[in-house]
Amino acid sequence: MSISFRHTAGFGKRMEYKIIGDMLMEGLDCYVPLVDDHGVDCVIKKKDGTFIEIQIKARSNEAIFGNAALFAGIQHEYTPNFYFVFYSERMNLMWILSSEEFLAECNTNKLGKNTGKHTIWFNGKHRNSETGKNEEYCKERYNKYICKDFSRFY
């Protein structure tokens, strides 16, 4: 099945709005910039009056098997009060990492056209010995970043 450009181009924006909507439903004060040229999809005002910046990255069900939680080509330098929300639609998992955590966990490309850009791959794949089916799973080292809510932002 081929994926239409309209679907792929809109998926990221739809997921941004879905996740921002989820944040709003939890009572967070979210502000969406009119221009997205700094990699900031949402700004949150915390209860203590400070602000944090959020970048949302999502992978769709249509990602190639084994890449359900592969996020590549991310340009980022350490930024205080900055967080990433990563979401895999197929795995139905969300990871939240601060700028510092992301830079400690990611791989940085050393060669080629994406030199200096970062990649993080939350999932692995294996064949389930009981069912015989291929499955994707969260790599154990990333379990600590799995979040069911946005309490890291409260």
Protein Blocks (a to p, Z undefined) as FASTA:
>chain_A
ZZdfklmmmmmmmmmmmmmmmmmmnopacdddfbdceopabdcddfkopacddddddddf
klcehilmccehiacdddehiacddddfklopacdddfklmmmmmccdfedjkgoiacdd
fbccdddfklopacddddfklmmmpcfbfklmZZ
